[in-house]
């Protein structure tokens, strides 16, 4: 397929590599052109405009930062989208965002993903998809290139976005809990390695805890999922909670933790840097 990827950040770049590895022709556009240009060495074609990237594409995969960035690109996408093409909207844009993005667009699949930098690079993301089954079928070759599996959440655009918010709420909470326990160990005069050893292999010892716990111990906050992205996503969860009347207290606390982490200068760091929110610095 000819695939246009809009967004060449950590996730977008990884998806480009997975698409190229699967044999697709990839054109990439990014708001910062230099990021798209870097992918030309890997076999992608950098486009100067959204319209240039989308024209002639069989599938358009948008992986932009938020709803505002996606909506800014929407007019050019809609204008250039071919009659047999599909728009795969993979950014986390929230409830109001997905409604506005999809408004007036029939050839669209709501398809946020689970996974960070390495799964994107390895083609091992989990795709959460919802929308017209015919559009999902049209998008399947892209899903097979970038993901290990696709979970169809429903036939209504927006259902997958709702599921993504639920999943990311869990990830944000889990990461904050790992950071808290590592730093609580230190505060109590216990080697944090003992905490990780104690839960390893047990029902509460998630592999994620070992991965991120060791990163915290090493002070390695190499970005897989940036703190600023977590702040944006949890903010969308708080908005969704307000819209539905869901109790927001835990989400509010998680948002404060990641916001404090960002304000301390870790906005571009991996979300594991939330551990720094428990140091009192």
C-alpha positions in Angstrom: 0.0 0.0 0.0 0.9 3.6 -0.3 0.7 5.0 3.2 1.0 8.6 4.4 2.2 9.0 8.0 1.4 12.3 9.5 3.7 12.8 12.6 7.3 11.7 12.9 7.8 11.8 16.6 8.8 8.8 18.7 5.7 6.8 17.8 5.3 8.0 14.2 8.9 7.2 13.4 8.6 3.7 14.8 5.5 3.1 12.7 7.2 4.4 9.6 10.0 1.8 10.1 7.5 -1.0 10.7 5.5 0.0 7.5 8.7 0.1 5.4 9.8 -3.3 6.8 6.5 -4.8 5.7 7.0 -3.5 2.1 4.7 -0.5 2.1 5.5 2.8 0.3 5.6 5.5 2.9 5.4 9.2 2.6 5.8 11.1 5.9 5.0 14.7 6.9 5.8 16.4 10.2 5.2 19.9 11.5 9.0 20.1 12.1 10.2 19.1 8.6 13.7 18.0 9.8 12.1 15.0 11.6 10.4 13.8 8.4 13.6 14.3 6.4 15.5 12.0 8.8 13.3 9.1 7.7 14.3 9.5 4.1 17.5 7.6 4.8 15.4 4.6 5.8 13.4 4.6 2.6 10.5 7.0 3.3 9.7 10.0 1.2 9.4 13.3 3.1 6.5 15.6 2.1 6.5 19.3 2.4 2.7 19.6 3.1 -0.1 17.4 4.5 -1.8 17.5 1.1 1.3 16.4 -0.7 1.7 13.4 1.7 -2.0 12.4 1.5 -2.4 12.7 -2.3 -2.4 9.3 -3.9 -2.2 7.4 -0.6 -4.3 4.3 0.1 -4.1 4.9 3.8 -3.4 7.9 5.9 -2.1 7.3 9.4 -2.2 10.3 11.7 0.0 10.1 14.8 0.0 13.8 15.8 0.4 15.0 19.4 -3.2 16.0 20.2 -6.6 17.0 18.9 -5.5 20.6 18.1 -2.7 19.3 15.8 -4.9 16.7 14.2 -7.7 19.2 13.6 -5.2 21.7 12.1 -4.3 18.9 9.5 -7.9 17.8 9.0 -8.9 20.2 6.1 -5.9 19.2 4.0 -6.4 15.5 4.8 -10.1 15.6 3.8 -9.3 17.6 0.6 -6.6 15.2 -0.6 -8.1 11.9 0.6 -8.8 9.6 -2.4 -12.3 7.9 -2.8 -10.9 4.5 -1.9 -8.5 5.6 0.9 -8.9 5.4 4.6 -7.9 7.8 7.4 -6.5 5.9 10.4 -6.6 8.3 13.4 -4.1 7.0 15.9 -3.5 9.9 18.2 -5.0 10.1 21.7 -7.4 13.1 21.3 -10.1 12.6 23.9 -13.9 12.4 23.6 -14.6 15.8 22.2 -11.5 15.6 20.0 -12.5 12.4 18.3 -16.0 13.7 17.7 -14.6 16.8 16.0 -12.0 15.0 14.1 -14.5 12.5 12.7 -17.3 15.0 12.0 -18.2 14.8 8.3 -15.6 12.1 7.5 -16.9 8.7 6.5 -13.6 7.0 5.6 -12.1 7.1 9.1 -11.1 4.5 11.6 -10.6 5.5 15.3 -7.4 3.5 16.0 -5.3 4.6 19.0 -2.6 2.2 20.0 -1.1 0.7 23.1 2.6 0.6 23.3 5.6 3.0 23.3 8.8 3.4 21.4 10.1 -0.1 21.2 6.8 -1.8 20.3 6.3 0.9 17.6 9.8 0.2 16.2 9.2 -3.6 16.3 5.7 -3.6 14.8 4.3 -4.9 18.1 1.7 -2.3 19.1 -1.8 -3.3 20.1 -4.3 -1.4 17.9 -7.6 -0.5 19.4 -10.0 0.0 16.5 -13.5 1.2 16.1 -15.6 2.3 13.2 -17.2 1.0 10.0 -16.1 -2.6 9.5 -15.4 -1.9 5.8 -13.0 0.9 6.8 -11.4 -1.3 9.4 -10.9 -4.0 6.7 -9.4 -1.4 4.4 -6.9 -0.4 7.2 -5.9 -4.0 8.1 -2.7 -4.1 6.1 -1.5 -1.1 8.1 -2.5 -2.7 11.3 -0.7 -5.9 10.5 2.5 -3.9 9.8 2.5 -1.8 12.9 0.9 -4.2 15.4 0.9 -7.6 17.1 -2.8 -7.7 17.3 -5.9 -5.6 16.7 -8.8 -5.4 19.1 -12.0 -4.2 17.4 -13.8 -2.3 20.1 -17.0 -1.5 18.2 -18.5 -0.1 15.0 -18.8 3.4 16.3 -16.0 5.9 15.9 -15.0 7.0 19.4 -15.3 3.7 21.2 -11.7 2.9 20.7 -10.7 6.4 22.0 -12.8 5.7 25.2 -11.0 2.3 25.6 -7.6 4.0 25.1 -8.4 6.5 27.9 -9.2 3.6 30.2 -6.0 1.7 29.3 -3.8 4.8 29.7 -5.4 5.6 33.1 -4.1 2.2 34.2 -0.6 2.7 32.8 -0.3 6.2 34.3 -1.5 4.9 37.7 0.8 1.9 37.6 3.9 4.0 36.7 3.1 6.4 39.5 2.8 3.5 41.9 6.1 2.0 40.9 7.8 5.4 41.3 6.2 5.8 44.7 7.3 2.4 46.0 10.9 2.8 44.8 11.2 6.2 46.5 9.2 5.0 49.6 11.8 2.2 50.0 14.6 4.8 50.0 12.8 7.0 52.5 12.4 4.0 54.9 16.1 3.1 54.5 15.4 0.0 52.4 17.3 -0.9 49.2 14.7 -0.5 46.4 16.1 -3.6 44.8 14.4 -5.5 47.6 11.0 -4.1 46.6 11.5 -5.3 43.0 12.8 -8.7 44.2 9.8 -9.1 46.6 7.2 -8.7 43.9 9.1 -10.4 41.1 7.2 -13.5 39.9 4.2 -13.0 42.1 0.7 -12.0 41.1 1.5 -8.3 41.7 4.9 -8.4 40.1 4.1 -7.0 36.6 7.0 -7.2 34.1 6.4 -3.4 33.7 7.3 -2.9 37.3 10.7 -4.6 36.8 11.3 -2.7 33.6 10.5 0.8 34.9 11.7 0.1 38.4 15.2 -0.7 37.1 15.1 2.4 34.9 14.3 4.6 38.0 17.1 3.0 40.0 19.5 3.7 37.1 18.1 7.3 36.7 17.5 6.4 33.1 14.6 8.4 31.8 15.3 7.8 28.1 11.9 8.7 26.5 9.5 6.0 25.4 6.4 7.9 26.5 7.1 11.5 27.5 5.8 13.0 30.7 4.2 15.8 28.7 2.2 13.2 26.8 1.0 11.7 30.0 -0.1 15.1 31.3 -2.1 15.6 28.1 -3.7 12.2 28.2 -4.6 12.3 31.9 -6.0 15.7 31.3 -8.3 14.2 28.7 -9.3 11.5 31.3 -10.2 14.2 33.8 -12.4 15.9 31.1 -14.1 12.6 30.3 -14.7 11.9 34.0 -16.4 15.3 34.3 -18.5 14.7 31.3 -19.8 11.4 32.6 -20.0 12.2 36.3 -17.3 9.6 37.1 -15.4 10.2 40.4 -12.2 12.1 39.5 -10.2 12.0 42.7 -7.6 9.4 41.7 -7.3 10.9 38.2 -6.8 14.4 39.7 -4.0 13.1 42.0 -2.3 11.3 39.1 -2.5 14.5 37.0 -1.0 16.6 39.8 2.0 14.1 40.1 2.8 14.2 36.4 2.3 17.9 36.2 4.7 18.5 39.1 7.2 16.2 37.3 6.9 18.3 34.1 7.2 21.5 36.0 10.4 20.2 37.6 11.9 20.0 34.1 11.1 16.5 33.1 8.4 17.2 30.5 10.5 15.6 27.7 11.7 12.7 29.9 10.1 9.3 30.0 7.1 8.9 32.3 9.3 6.9 34.7 10.5 10.3 35.8 7.3 10.6 37.8 9.4 9.0 40.6 11.1 12.4 41.0 7.7 13.8 42.2 8.3 11.7 45.4 11.7 13.1 46.2 10.5 16.4 47.5 12.9 18.2 45.1 
